[in-house]
Amino acid sequence: MMDKPDIVQVKVGHTVTAPTARPTKALQLKVDNNKSVIVYNHINSYILDALMKAVFAHDN
């Protein structure tokens, strides 16, 4: 029992932060001769869904 101390050191105010991830290009689509769309990582799924529907819209 003697090698288990009753007092434990606690450091308050020191937070460990994860490194911030820089956005990187995940996809680039050529839409027209002078137009392209660049998609970066960490895009929200609903935004990607709307983008894909707009880019790949076809006539019925």
C-alpha positions, 0 to 999 in steps of 0.5 A: 500500500505504501507505493500507491500515493494518496495525492496525485498531481493534477495540472489545471489550465493546460489543454492538449489541442489537436493539430488543425487539419489544413484543407486539401483538394479532394476532387476537381471537376471540369464543367466547361471549357473555362469552368471547373469545380474544386471540392476540398476535404471535410465537405458537408454531405448535403453540400456535396449532394447539392453540388453533384446534382447541379453539376450532373443534372440531365434533362428527362 
